[in-house]
Amino acid sequence: MITGKSRIIGLVVAYLDNQFYPVAIEHLSKALQESVFCAVLTGDDVTYIARTTSDRLVNVSISVGGRAPAHAVSTGRVLLAAEPVDSMHRYLDRVTLQPLTPYTVTSKVKLRAEIENVRLTGYSMVDQELEIGLGSISVPIRRADGRVLAALNVCCPSSRTDLDGMRTKILPELLQASQAITRGL
């Protein structure tokens, strides 16, 4: 499991040094008119290392440096799916799946199945698990060698975009942006 502040600092420095990375997430946010984030796995949480918001009045206000429990967010599930199987099992053995809303997955069996599904599909969606009214979808950002570096995420109010809309409208744009970032790294 990825731990240590040096990994986060290294990614933030890479983000700040790479002119293409911020341009790509800004372009994605403008194209979708939604909030876009990048996150890394830090212990049992995700830490957000980049964000951009749309011109809409209602945006998601997760700050750079903000953290969220990996089990309750799509970024966490994407990053957990990229971990070796034994690391993911150790995570499930030690973590307490706290309910943040009535929709938060609190069954380790169900979470394991969700993570396995992310391994198969290459993306994760959550609906109102972190906060009521908030949905999100995430995909991995990969290094040239295929290893997952971070998760790229779009968050939006559930009233604006449902899960089907995320899958059909947001996912293709998200995958394209992730691939562009990978090529630019």
Summary of the structure (lengths in Angstrom):
residues: 185
radius of gyration: 15.1
end to end distance: 22.8
largest distance: 43.1
contacts: 609
relative contact order: 0.17
helix: 45%
strand: 23%
